[in-house]
Amino acid sequence: MLAVNRFLRCRGLEIIGPGDKVEVFRRGVVNGSIFSCTRMAQSKLKNSYTVQYKDASGTMQFGEIQRFSVLHHHHVALVTKLTPSGSIMSDIKSSSNLLNRFCNSGILLNHMAVTKRSKCLFCIPLHNIKRKCVVVKSEFDEVTISTFPNMVEHD
């Protein structure tokens, strides 16, 4: 509720009180792509809730959509922010020239290791969502996010 009211207050709109009704949705459509929230049953099989989005300052961020809502005719997503530790190529140094050339080619720049999830929610307009991300989880609970190839993949 805090993230929602902060969003509304920044736009000069009336905040939501305890008795007010808020429409909540499990899916949203942005630029023709369907996104789901983390609480959808099907989202366990297919991840369409990890996204790259632009925050209020215009900085690109990564996050997981928790819910969709309509607030005073504003379509928004409640997002848990993911903090990347940087490109996975930043620490790779090898005695293999071939591997070093691959790491320096720029291909791995689209892959980020995630270090933590925020505990609070952020409310963002749906048009600030830029793309779905591919998520790879390891057996050690490490998460890697890729912004490519999801821009060109189709179901």
Summary of the structure (lengths in Angstrom):
residues: 155
radius of gyration: 17.7
end to end distance: 34.3
largest distance: 64.1
contacts: 403
relative contact order: 0.19
helix: 17%
strand: 45%
